[in-house]
Every structure is written in structure tokens, then in C-alpha cells.
């Protein structure tokens, strides 16, 4: 029997681990425990069935990274007094993933890291995610990388052992959604915007909003759908910047996954600072403008399936104009799809866990 404990707390973590967990739960070799840190409490409530979570750590204080991570470790320490795990499974670059990995390190519980090896090599961009991702790689014993470039990054850092290229389980949902739903008509001049990162919340978000407003004023045929993140700092800034109603912009609550996909499929252009939305928009072949100065999804840039417009949206106008006249090359989109695993990533991860973990455990 293998005791495998998942710790998660945000929407993207959930979306990227849920299919793997469902498969493992049907396998008698595994005893699965799912711990939620509650890092994105309001968003998680919308997505996650309460029965999915075995232990809710009920953490608070999300604005302070250091306090959050320390509280998480303290809580895990308490819980692990009556509980054991052979492996801890974490995903991505969140404070939850970092706290759980650090705990695993101190307790000598092997950590499995999904989405390992994505890098900008600028510790402050994205902050604190780049630091977190790099440091989880130092702790983890098993690394699931999305693609070859992540594997190469890990190799360059001296991490060779137990690195598996598995694609992106996030796009597994997308592939299923597209298969199950009729082709969505693209609405001309429609732009989808999502913004939530720390680098955007400082003065960049105000500048981004200014650049977007100027663009819309000069291009009255365009309209924007903007599902908001629940991050209170973002909400406050946006409220302030849109005192005067602009009927070309429609704000909404964070959307349920299939609603969001429907909106993305019908949009002509996607502007985002999100990691997951970048991956998905590029997968769909949408003109993708990344509202960041740097992206750790570097293959998106190299394959020309997305472009950086800076965190302040300085290149927004120029790049929208470009994509009104030019399409993304479908060959490049195909390459990106190949890079992301064509929707088979969860199965790949499951197969590796099923075959490799028993051997790994016996060697310990
Ligand atoms: N998403 C969603 N509803 C929304 C906005 C995003 O379901 O209103 C999904 C999106 O399809 C993607 C994931 O949330 O799978 C991305 O999460 P987020 O942008 O919060 O985080 P990141 O990927 O940047 O870590």
C-alpha cells in the first residue's frame, strides 16, 4: 500500500491534479489523502466538491506569504502527528506547494512535484513563484515536467534523476471540453482579459488599464470580457479605475471552468497574465497577448503562439493591431499541443505513479 498525500489550495492546482487523483482513487495499491490549504478560499469553494477534500487546513492570512507558509507548515506538523505519508504530491509554484514541500523535506517524506522546471531565472519575476518553483526542484525527489525545455532546465541545474516529461494535465480538461462541445463561433472584435499576478497589482495594473481604455476609446468596435479574480487588491484597483462605466467592458465574477472555456473559445483575442490561461489560449490557437515582462512558459514565445506585451500593457495596442491582420500559424499551434500532451497528461502521470512509486518506495 502506498500512502500518497496531495496538498493543494488554488484553482490551477486543483484543475491540474484532479484527474490524476480520480484515477488513483480507483487503484487499491494507493491510499490517497487530499489536504486543502484554502489558499484561494473563494475560488476553491466554486470549483471543489467538499467531499473531495479529506482534511481542510482552514488557513487564513493569505496576504502575507511568509506567515501563510509558516502557518501551513505548523498545521501540517500537527496533522502528521496522527498520520503518515510515503509521498507528498505538490503542483506548480504556489505558497501551498512551497510550504508542503518544505515540510516534506524536514520530515524526510519524498516530494513529487508536478509542473517542474518552468523558469524565467529572475527570482522576482514572477514573484514569489519563480523562487518557489526553483526551490521545490531542489527538494523534490520525483519531477513531472511539462516538456523538454523544462527537463533541460532541470538538467542544467544538476537534476537528472526521476524527471518525467508528461505534458500538461490542465489541458486534458480543455481537450475534453472541446470534444464534447460543438464548435464555438468566434465573436469578432471580442477580447478576453484575465489579470491576477503580483507584478500586475503594483503600478502596472493601473497602466495596463489606462492602455486598455485608450485602445477601446480609439477602437469602438472592440469589446472586452473580464472575469475578475477574487484577489482583493486587484478588485480594489479595478473598482477605482472604472468609476465611470465603460460599456465596452463587461466584468464578471470568476467563471466556472466550462463557462470560462466557452468564453475563451468565442473570443478573438486573449490577454492574460495567468500561467494556465496562457497554456490554454495557445493550445486553442488564439492570438495570445501575455501581460507580463517575462514568462516561464518560454516555448510559447519560441513557438510564436503568444507574445509578451509587458505587465503594464505597453505593447497592447501594437500587438492587437498585428493580430487583427495576422493569424497564428497552425503548425506552431500543433507544436504547442504536442508540447502540452494532447490531453493525455493525467493518464501518463497516473501510469508513472502506478509503476514507479512501488519501486521507489522499496528502494528507500
Ligand atoms: N479559469 C476559470 N475561470 C476563470 C478564470 C480562469 O476556470 O474565471 C481557469 C483557467 O481555464 C485555467 C485556470 O483557471 O485553467 C488558471 O488559473 P489562474 O489564472 O487562477 O492561475 P495560474 O494558472 O496563473 O496559476
Boltz pocket constraint, residues with backbone or C-beta under 6 A from the ligand:
constraints:
  - pocket:
      binder: B
      contacts: [[A, 11], [A, 12], [A, 15], [A, 170], [A, 194], [A, 196], [A, 227], [A, 228], [A, 253], [A, 254], [A, 255], [A, 256], [A, 257], [A, 258], [A, 260], [A, 261], [A, 273], [A, 274], [A, 275], [A, 276], [A, 277], [A, 280]]
      max_distance: 6.0
